[in-house]
Amino acid sequence: MSPPITTKDLLPSELAFLPAMQRLRFGRFEYLRIENGELVLDPWPTTVQAVKFGSENTVTSGTPTDDFQLKRQVIELFEYVREVSAGEIRTLEIRHGLPFSMEVELSGTQSAAREEGHRG
């Protein structure tokens, strides 16, 4: 499956998750399951918002209605998720409404396959 480039390329779960990252702005999502290369949003992952005092924590609202090109960080997140058959994102850190870093627990076979791929 090719990586998503615009919102028209997103799977339904990705399209639902994108505005949640944008609304969160700063914080993290925890315990986000992946099954067959797709985010599982039921139940919704734990959401932890970071609040900084004395700074602008502007919250954006709404959902994207027009097709637009995705930022590199979003493309990389969804591209990674699409390659995982089973796993769980323990933490997905969001900064400025974009994925910044994550910790992922992979099933045994997924973990071994990724290790082999990184050695060669």
Secondary structure as UniProt FT lines:
FT   HELIX           7..9
FT   HELIX           12..24
FT   STRAND          27..35
FT   TURN            36..37
FT   STRAND          38..40
FT   STRAND          46..49
FT   TURN            53..54
FT   HELIX           72..82
FT   STRAND          86..95
FT   TURN            96..97
FT   STRAND          98..106
FT   HELIX           108..119
//
